[in-house]
C-alpha cells in the first residue's frame, strides 16, 4: 500500500548537528530494564531496532551509566571500555535503518521513588528528597568538575561506538534539575545562588561534551517546564533557564518535562485522567525562550493526527513519543499507510512505568504483548502447520486476544460470549472516569478478529454441551472471575449488598443527583475501585471508602497512586482506614456501622443509599473441569487462570492464541 499525503509535516526531514532525520518522530527515553549486568543485550538492541524499523527517525535511549558511581545501577555502562562491542552493535542496529541513536545522560541524585533511603545519593545540597527523604552528599566543586569530565569522556566513547548524540535529562527532579532549582540548590559557591550559578553545571556539561565530540554530534536538552514544587521551577522560571542554556547555541534540540521526585511525580507521565497533549500549553508558552533551537513536543501525544497538527501549527519541530511507541512500534508506519485503525494505541495507563519501576521487570504494555520480540513490528501471526477447530469461551480482552491470534494462524475459531458485546470487565471499566482509552483494546481486537474470520456467538451462555456441540479440538477458557463475598457480609444479605461490578452498571447513563451517601468497601485497592468512587461522587452527595488497610491504593504503582490520592482529596471522597463494616439491621434504615480492626471502636455512616464491595476475585473456572472430563484440551487465560490485571489478560490471551 502506498504512502498517504495526510502527514506531510510528520514526513518532512530535519537536520540536527549536520545529521539528517528522515522525519519528525523521535522515540523519547523509556527505561526498558532489558540490560543485564550493565551490558547491552540482544533484547535491548531488538527493542530499539524495532522502533527504527517502525519509522522513528531518532531514538533517545534509556539512561546510560556515564560515570563510575553509577556502576551498580541497572543500566548499560559506558564509562569504561568493558562493553564497546555491545554499544557498537546497538548503534549499528539502529543507525543502519536511517535512524539516529541518542544516548540519555541522567542521574537521579537524591531522587528516589522506592521504599527506603539511598545512602549513596549525591546532590546539589544536603536537603531531603521530597518522596523518600533521602539526604544526599552535596557534591564539592571538584567532584562536580570530575563528574563533568567523566560524562564528557563517556559521551566521546558513545560517538566512537556509532551513536549520533546524547540527551541531558535535566528535568523530572533528577540531579541536573536539582542543581537548576532554587528549592533543591542552596549552594553559595559558583554552582549555586543566582541563575548563572544554578545553570553552571548543565552549561559546563554541554560545553564539555561539545568539545569532546565535535560539532557533528547531536546534544539534546530535556529541561524542566513545571515541576509543581513550591519554590521550585514553574514556567516563569523555566523560561530564563531555557534562555540561558540555549543562548550559546551548543544544544541541537530542547524539550520540556514536568514533575519532580515529589507529590508531582505523576506529572512526568500524564495519564488518562488528564487532558490529551498535556504539556502543550507550557510548550507553546516556552517556545520563545529557546533561541530558535528546534523544540520537541512531549506529553501524552498518542494519535498521528495530533502529532501532525502540532507540527503544522509550528508549535514544535519534533514529536517525542515514549509510551505510544512502546504500545506500537509501527505507529508511524501504519499511519503513513492509511491504517490508523490497525494501531495498538497507548492507553496512558502507565502500566509500563509500573513494570519497570515498581516490579523491576522488563518493560511491558497492555496493548502490546510482544514488546521487544523480533517479529514485533506490524505483527501478524505465522500460519499454523495444521488447521484446528478452536472454541474460545468468553469475549473479554483475554478471550478476544486469544481468538484473533489463533484465527490469524489459520484455525477455525468461534467465540462464545455471555454478554451481547465484547470487552467483558474492560467494558465496565471503560464506563468509569479515566476509562475512555480502554476501548481501544477491544476495538483493535474486533478489527483483527473480523480480518481473521473469527465467528462470534454473543449473548450465549456456554455450557459444556454447547461447547461440545461445536466439536472443538481445543478450548480456551476466558470466563473471568467474580469478586469474593467478604466475611462480614453474612447469610442472606447478598441481594442487599452487591459487588461493585454488579452495582455500577444500573447507574451508567444516569447523571441526575442521588440523595444520600455511597459507600464502597475496598478490599481490592486497584485503580478501577477509585474510578468507581469518582463515578459515584458525580452522582451522590457523599462518598465513603472503607478499607481494612492503613491506606488506599496500596497495590497501585506510585504515579497512578499519586493521582488517585490527589483526586480523592480534591473530590472530598472520605476514606476510613483500618476498619471493617459491621452489617446490622440498621443498614435497612441507612446506617452502616464499621469497627476498627485493632480496637473494635465503632463508627457510623448515616444516610447510606448505596453500598457495594470490591474484593479479590475468584476464577470462574468450573467449566474447565467439565470439559476436561470430556477429554477436550483446555487452556485458561486472563482472570479465569489467575485474577490479575489487563496486562495479564492480553498477555495470557496472546500466548494461548500462539500455542493452540
C-alpha positions in Angstrom: 0.0 0.0 0.0 1.4 3.4 -0.9 2.1 6.2 1.5 -0.6 8.7 2.2 -0.2 12.5 2.0 -2.1 13.3 5.1 1.0 13.6 7.3 3.2 15.9 5.3 4.6 17.7 8.3 5.5 14.4 10.1 7.2 13.2 7.0 9.4 16.2 6.4 13.1 15.7 7.2 15.1 17.8 9.7 18.8 18.3 10.2 20.4 18.4 13.7 24.1 19.0 14.1 24.5 18.2 10.4 22.8 14.8 10.8 19.6 14.2 8.7 16.5 12.9 10.4 14.2 11.3 7.8 11.0 12.5 9.6 9.9 14.3 12.7 9.2 11.3 15.0 11.5 10.6 17.9 11.3 7.8 20.5 11.5 9.6 23.8 13.6 7.9 26.5 12.0 4.9 28.2 13.7 2.7 30.7 13.4 -0.9 29.5 15.1 -3.0 32.2 16.4 -5.1 29.3 20.2 -4.8 30.1 21.9 -7.5 32.2 24.9 -6.9 34.4 25.5 -3.5 32.9 25.9 -4.8 29.4 23.9 -4.4 26.2 21.7 -7.4 25.5 20.2 -8.7 22.2 16.8 -7.9 23.6 17.7 -4.3 24.3 19.0 -4.0 20.7 15.9 -5.6 19.3 13.6 -3.3 21.2 15.3 -0.2 19.7 15.8 -1.6 16.3 12.1 -2.4 16.2 11.3 1.3 16.8 13.7 2.3 14.0 12.1 -0.3 11.7 8.6 1.1 12.6 9.6 4.5 11.3 11.1 6.6 14.1 13.8 9.0 12.8 15.5 9.3 16.2 15.6 7.2 19.3 16.7 8.5 22.7 17.8 5.5 24.8 17.1 4.9 28.4 19.6 6.4 30.8 23.1 5.0 30.3 25.8 4.7 33.1 28.2 7.6 32.3 30.2 7.8 35.5 31.9 5.3 37.8 29.5 6.0 40.7 26.6 4.6 38.5 28.3 1.2 38.1 25.8 -0.7 40.3 22.7 0.7 38.6 20.6 -1.5 36.4 21.7 0.2 33.2 24.2 -0.2 30.4 27.6 1.2 31.4 29.5 3.4 29.0 32.1 4.9 31.5 34.6 2.2 30.6 35.6 0.0 27.7 34.0 -3.2 29.1 31.2 -3.4 26.5 32.3 -1.4 23.5 31.2 -4.2 21.2 27.7 -4.2 22.7 27.4 -0.4 22.2 28.6 -0.7 18.6 26.1 -3.5 17.8 23.3 -1.4 19.4 24.2 1.7 17.4 24.6 -0.3 14.1 21.2 -1.9 14.6 19.5 1.4 14.8 21.7 3.7 12.6 21.7 1.2 9.8 18.0 1.8 9.4 18.5 5.6 8.9 17.6 6.3 12.5 19.7 8.4 14.8 20.6 6.8 18.2 20.9 9.2 21.1 22.1 8.1 24.5 20.5 9.7 27.5 22.5 11.1 30.4 20.7 11.1 33.7 21.4 10.7 37.4 18.6 10.6 39.9 20.7 12.4 42.5 18.8 12.4 45.7 15.6 11.4 43.9 14.2 8.1 44.9 10.7 6.6 44.4 11.3 3.2 46.0 10.8 2.5 49.7 13.8 3.3 51.9 16.6 5.8 51.6 19.7 5.9 49.4 22.9 6.4 51.4 24.9 6.8 48.2 22.9 9.6 46.8 24.6 12.8 45.5 23.0 16.2 45.1 23.4 19.9 44.9 22.7 20.5 48.6 22.2 18.3 51.7 18.4 18.6 51.5 15.9 15.7 51.7 14.2 14.2 48.7 10.5 15.1 48.9 9.4 11.4 48.5 12.0 9.2 50.3 13.5 11.9 52.5 16.9 10.7 51.3 19.6 13.3 52.1 22.3 13.3 49.5 26.0 14.1 49.8 26.4 17.6 48.5 29.0 17.5 45.7 32.0 19.6 46.1 33.1 21.9 43.2 36.0 19.4 42.5 33.6 16.5 42.4 31.3 18.4 40.1 34.2 19.1 37.7 35.2 15.4 37.8 31.6 14.4 37.0 31.6 16.7 34.0 34.9 15.2 32.8 33.5 11.6 33.2 30.3 12.3 31.3 32.1 14.1 28.5 34.6 11.2 28.2 31.7 8.7 28.2 29.9 10.7 25.5 33.0 10.5 23.3 33.0 6.8 23.9 29.4 6.6 22.6 30.2 8.6 19.5 33.2 6.2 18.8 30.7 3.4 19.0 28.4 4.9 16.4 25.9 6.9 18.5 24.7 10.2 16.9 24.4 12.1 20.1 23.3 12.4 23.7 20.4 13.9 25.6 20.9 15.5 29.0 17.9 14.7 31.2 17.6 17.9 33.3 14.0 17.5 34.3 11.8 15.1 36.4 13.6 16.1 39.6 16.8 14.3 38.7 20.3 15.5 39.6 20.7 18.3 37.0 17.2 19.5 37.8 18.2 19.6 41.4 21.0 22.0 40.5 18.7 24.2 38.4 16.0 24.5 41.1 16.2 27.1 43.9 14.2 24.6 46.0 16.9 22.0 46.0 20.0 24.1 45.3 21.0 26.2 48.4 24.7 26.4 47.4 26.7 29.6 47.9 29.6 28.7 45.6 29.8 29.1 41.8 27.3 26.2 41.3 24.5 27.9 43.3 23.0 31.2 44.1 21.7 33.1 41.1 20.5 31.8 37.7 24.1 31.7 36.3 25.3 29.6 39.2 22.4 27.2 39.2 22.7 26.6 35.4 26.5 26.4 35.5 26.7 22.5 35.8 24.5 21.9 32.8 26.2 24.6 30.8 29.6 23.1 31.6 28.3 19.6 30.7 27.1 20.8 27.3 30.3 22.6 26.5 32.5 19.7 27.6 30.5 17.2 25.5 30.7 19.5 22.5 34.5 19.9 23.0 34.9 16.1 23.2 32.5 15.1 20.5 32.6 17.9 17.9 30.0 19.9 16.0 28.6 16.9 14.2 27.3 15.3 17.4 23.7 15.9 18.5 23.2 17.3 22.0 19.7 17.5 23.3 18.4 19.2 26.5 15.4 17.9 28.4 14.6 20.9 30.7 12.0 21.4 33.5 8.9 23.2 32.3 6.9 22.9 35.5 7.9 20.7 38.5 4.9 21.6 40.6 7.1 22.0 43.7 6.7 25.1 45.9 9.7 27.3 45.4 10.8 25.1 42.5 10.7 25.7 38.8 7.4 26.9 37.3 7.0 28.2 33.7 8.1 31.7 34.8 11.5 30.3 35.9 11.7 27.7 33.2 11.8 30.4 30.6 15.0 32.2 31.8 16.7 28.8 32.4 15.9 27.7 28.8 17.0 31.1 27.6 20.4 30.9 29.4 21.1 27.3 28.4 20.2 27.7 24.7 21.9 31.1 24.2 25.4 29.6 23.4 23.8 27.5 20.6 25.5 24.4 21.8 22.3 22.5 22.1 20.7 21.0 19.0 17.2 20.4 20.4 15.2 21.1 23.5 12.2 19.5 25.1 10.4 20.3 28.4 9.4 17.9 31.1 7.1 18.2 34.1 7.0 16.9 37.7 9.7 16.0 40.2 10.6 13.5 42.9 7.7 14.8 45.0 3.9 14.6 45.1 4.2 15.8 41.5 6.0 12.7 40.2 2.7 11.8 38.4 3.1 14.9 36.2 6.0 13.4 34.3 3.9 10.6 32.8 0.5 12.3 32.2 -2.2 9.7 32.4 -5.7 9.2 31.1 -7.3 11.2 33.8 -5.9 14.4 32.5 -6.1 16.2 29.1 -4.6 14.9 25.9 -1.4 16.8 24.8 -0.9 17.5 28.4 2.3 19.6 28.0 1.3 21.7 25.0 0.2 24.8 26.9 3.6 25.0 28.6 5.5 24.1 25.4 3.7 26.9 23.5 4.5 29.4 26.3 8.2 28.4 26.5 8.8 28.2 22.8 10.0 31.9 22.5 12.6 31.1 25.2 14.7 28.6 23.3 16.5 31.0 21.0 15.3 29.2 17.9 16.7 25.8 18.9 14.5 23.0 17.5 11.8 22.1 20.0 10.5 18.6 20.7 6.9 18.3 21.9 6.2 15.7 24.6 3.4 14.7 26.9 0.6 12.2 26.0 0.7 12.5 22.3 -0.9 9.3 21.2 -2.6 9.9 17.8 -0.8 10.6 14.4 -3.3 13.4 13.7 -2.4 15.1 17.0 1.3 15.0 16.1 0.7 16.3 12.6 -1.3 19.2 14.0 1.4 20.2 16.4 3.9 20.4 13.6 1.6 22.0 11.1 0.8 24.8 13.6 4.6 25.3 14.1 4.4 24.6 17.8 7.4 22.3 17.6 9.9 20.8 15.2 9.9 17.3 16.6 7.4 14.9 18.1 8.6 12.8 21.1 6.7 9.6 21.7 7.5 7.3 24.5 4.6 5.1 25.6 2.9 5.4 22.2 5.9 3.6 20.6 6.0 1.0 23.3 2.4 0.2 22.5 3.0 0.1 18.8 6.5 0.5 17.2 4.8 0.7 13.8 2.7 3.7 14.9 4.1 5.9 12.1 4.4 3.2 9.5 0.7 2.3 9.9 -0.4 6.0 9.8 1.5 6.6 6.6 -0.1 3.6 5.0 -3.7 4.7 5.9 -4.0 2.1 8.6 -4.7 4.1 11.8 -7.4 1.5 12.7 -4.6 -1.0 13.0 -2.6 1.0 15.5 -2.5 -0.5 19.0 -2.9 2.8 20.9 -1.3 3.8 24.1 -3.9 3.7 26.9 -1.9 6.3 29.1 -2.4 3.8 31.9 1.2 3.8 32.9 1.3 0.0 33.3 4.7 0.2 31.5 6.0 2.6 34.3 4.8 0.1 36.9 6.6 -2.9 35.4 10.0 -1.2 35.2 9.9 1.0 38.3 7.6 -0.9 40.8 8.2 -4.5 39.6 11.7 -4.1 38.3 10.8 -6.2 35.2 11.4 -5.6 31.5 9.0 -3.1 30.1 5.6 -4.4 29.2 2.4 -3.0 27.7 -1.3 -3.9 28.0 -1.8 -3.3 24.3 1.4 -4.8 23.1 2.1 -8.4 24.3 5.2 -8.6 22.0 7.4 -5.8 23.3 11.0 -6.5 22.3 10.3 -9.6 20.2 11.9 -9.9 16.8 8.6 -10.0 14.9 7.0 -7.2 16.9 6.8 -4.6 14.2 3.4 -4.7 12.4 3.0 -8.2 13.8 0.7 -10.7 12.1 0.8 -14.4 13.1 2.5 -17.0 11.1 0.1 -19.8 9.8 -0.1 -22.9 11.9 1.0 -26.3 10.5 -2.5 -27.7 10.8 -5.9 -26.1 10.9 -7.9 -26.9 14.1 -11.3 -26.0 15.5 -10.9 -23.7 18.5 -13.6 -22.5 20.8 -13.0 -19.5 23.0 -15.4 -19.2 25.9 -15.5 -15.5 27.0 -15.4 -12.4 24.9 -13.4 -10.2 27.2 -10.0 -8.9 26.3 -8.2 -12.1 27.2 -10.6 -14.2 25.1 -10.6 -11.9 22.2 -6.8 -11.6 22.1 -6.6 -15.4 22.1 -9.3 -15.6 19.4 -7.9 -13.3 16.8 -4.3 -14.6 17.2 -5.5 -18.2 16.8 -7.7 -17.4 13.8 -4.9 -15.4 12.2 -2.8 -18.5 12.4 -5.5 -20.3 10.3 -7.6 -22.0 12.9 -11.4 -22.0 12.7 -12.2 -20.0 15.8 -15.6 -19.5 17.5 -16.0 -17.1 20.4 -19.0 -17.8 22.7 -19.7 -14.8 24.9 -22.3 -14.4 27.6 -22.7 -10.6 27.0 -24.2 -9.1 23.9 -20.9 -7.1 23.3 -17.2 -7.9 23.5 -15.0 -6.4 26.2 -16.0 -8.1 29.4 -14.9 -6.4 32.6 -12.9 -3.9 30.5 -16.1 -2.6 29.1 -17.4 -2.0 32.6 -14.1 -0.2 33.4 -14.4 1.9 30.2 -17.7 3.4 31.5 -15.9 4.9 34.5 -13.7 8.0 34.8 -10.4 7.6 33.0 -11.7 4.6 31.1 -12.1 6.1 27.6 -8.8 4.8 26.3 -9.6 1.2 27.3 -12.0 0.8 24.5 -9.0 0.8 22.1 -8.0 -2.7 23.4 -11.2 -4.5 22.3 -11.7 -2.1 19.3 -8.4 -3.4 17.9 -9.2 -6.9 18.8 -12.6 -6.7 17.0 -11.0 -5.4 13.8 -8.3 -8.1 14.0 -11.0 -10.8 14.7 -13.0 -9.7 11.7 -9.9 -9.7 9.5 -9.1 -13.2 10.5 -12.7 -14.6 10.2 -13.4 -15.2 13.9 -17.0 -16.3 14.4 -18.8 -14.5 17.3 -21.7 -16.0 19.2 -22.6 -13.3 21.7 -25.4 -13.3 24.3 -25.0 -17.1 24.7 -24.3 -19.0 27.9 -21.6 -21.5 27.3 -22.4 -24.8 28.8 -20.3 -27.9 28.3 -23.0 -29.3 25.9 -22.9 -26.0 23.9 -19.1 -26.1 23.7 -19.0 -29.8 22.7 -21.7 -29.2 20.0 -19.1 -27.1 18.2 -16.8 -30.1 18.1 -13.7 -28.3 19.3 -10.1 -29.7 19.0 -9.2 -27.2 21.7 -10.9 -24.8 24.1 -9.6 -21.6 25.5 -11.4 -20.6 28.7 -11.6 -16.8 29.3 -14.6 -16.7 31.6 -13.2 -14.1 34.0 -13.5 -14.0 37.8 -16.1 -13.0 40.4 -15.5 -10.8 43.5 -15.4 -12.9 46.7 -18.1 -12.0 49.2 -16.4 -10.5 52.2 -16.7 -12.4 55.5 -18.6 -9.6 57.2 -21.4 -10.0 54.7 -23.3 -12.9 56.2 -26.2 -15.1 55.2 -28.9 -13.8 53.0 -27.5 -10.3 52.6 -26.2 -10.8 49.1 -29.2 -9.1 47.5 -28.8 -6.2 49.8 -25.1 -5.6 49.2 -23.8 -6.4 45.7 -20.3 -6.4 44.4 -19.1 -3.2 42.7 -19.2 -4.6 39.2 -22.9 -5.5 39.7 -23.8 -2.3 41.4 -22.4 0.3 39.0 -24.0 -0.6 35.6 -27.5 0.4 36.5 -26.2 3.9 37.3 -24.4 4.3 34.0 -26.2 6.9 31.9 -27.9 8.4 35.0 -26.5 11.8 35.7 -29.1 13.2 38.0 -28.0 13.8 41.6 -28.8 11.0 44.0 -29.7 11.6 47.6 -27.7 10.0 50.4 -24.2 8.5 50.8 -22.5 5.9 48.6 -20.1 3.5 50.4 -17.6 1.2 48.9 -15.9 -1.5 51.0 -12.4 -1.6 49.5 -10.5 -4.8 49.8 -9.3 -4.5 46.2 -7.0 -1.5 46.1 -7.0 -1.5 42.3 -7.3 1.7 40.1 -10.8 0.7 39.0 -12.2 0.9 42.5 -11.2 4.5 42.8 -12.5 5.3 39.3 -15.8 3.9 40.6 -15.6 6.1 43.6 -15.3 9.1 41.3 -18.2 7.9 39.2 -20.3 7.7 42.4 -19.1 11.1 43.6 -20.6 12.7 40.5 -23.9 11.2 41.4 -24.1 11.1 45.2 -23.8 13.9 47.8 -21.2 11.9 49.7 -18.9 9.0 49.0 -17.1 7.0 51.7 -14.4 4.3 51.2 -13.9 1.8 54.0 -10.8 -0.4 53.9 -9.1 -2.7 56.4 -5.7 -1.5 55.3 -3.9 1.6 56.7 -4.2 3.4 53.4 -5.8 3.1 50.0 -4.4 2.2 46.5 -1.7 0.1 48.2 -1.4 -2.2 45.2 -1.1 0.5 42.6 2.3 1.8 41.3 3.3 5.2 42.5 2.5 7.6 39.7 -1.0 6.2 39.4 -1.4 6.1 43.2 -0.5 9.8 43.4 -3.2 10.7 41.0 -5.7 8.6 42.9 -4.9 10.2 46.3 -5.0 13.7 44.8 -8.4 13.1 43.1 -9.9 11.6 46.3 -8.8 14.7 48.2 -10.0 17.1 45.6 -13.4 15.5 45.3 -13.7 15.2 49.0 -14.2 11.4 48.9 -13.9 10.3 52.5 -11.5 7.4 53.5 -12.0 5.3 56.6 -8.9 3.1 57.2 -8.2 0.1 59.4 -11.9 -0.7 59.5 -14.4 -3.4 58.6 -18.2 -2.9 58.2 -20.5 -4.5 60.7 -23.7 -5.5 59.0 -26.6 -4.9 61.3 -30.3 -4.4 60.9 -29.6 -0.7 61.0 -28.4 -0.8 57.4 -32.0 -1.1 56.3 -32.5 2.3 57.9 -29.5 3.7 56.0 -26.9 3.4 58.8 -23.7 1.4 58.3 -21.5 0.6 61.3 -17.8 -0.1 61.0 -15.3 -1.3 63.5 -11.6 -0.6 63.8 -9.6 -3.8 63.1 -7.4 -3.4 66.2 -9.6 -1.7 68.9 -13.1 -2.6 67.8 -14.1 1.0 68.2 -17.4 1.6 66.2 -18.1 4.4 63.8 -21.1 5.0 61.7 -22.0 6.3 58.2 -25.5 7.7 58.0 -28.0 8.1 55.2 -26.5 5.3 53.2 -28.2 4.9 49.8 -25.5 2.8 48.0 -23.3 0.1 49.5 -21.1 -2.3 47.4 -17.9 -4.2 47.9 -14.7 -4.5 45.9 -12.7 -7.6 46.8 -10.2 -10.1 45.5 -11.7 -12.2 42.7 -12.1 -16.0 42.4 -11.7 -17.5 38.9 -14.8 -18.7 37.1 -13.2 -21.9 36.0 -15.8 -24.6 36.7 -16.3 -25.3 33.0 -12.6 -26.4 32.8 -13.3 -29.5 34.9 -16.4 -30.4 33.0 -14.6 -30.1 29.6 -11.5 -31.9 30.9 -13.6 -34.9 31.9 -14.9 -35.0 28.3 -11.4 -35.2 27.0 -11.1 -31.7 25.5 -7.8 -29.8 25.9 -8.5 -26.6 27.8 -6.3 -23.6 28.3 -7.2 -20.9 30.9 -6.4 -17.3 30.2 -6.9 -13.9 31.9 -8.7 -13.8 35.3 -10.0 -17.3 34.7 -6.4 -18.5 35.1 -5.4 -16.2 37.9 -7.2 -12.9 38.6 -4.7 -10.1 37.8 -4.9 -7.0 35.6 -5.4 -6.0 31.9 -1.7 -6.6 31.3 -2.0 -10.2 32.2 -5.3 -10.5 30.3 -3.8 -9.6 26.9 -0.5 -11.3 27.6 -2.1 -14.7 28.6 -4.6 -14.5 25.8 -2.0 -13.7 23.2 0.2 -16.6 24.4 -2.7 -19.0 24.2 -3.5 -17.9 20.7 0.1 -18.6 19.7 0.2 -22.0 21.4 -3.1 -23.6 20.4 
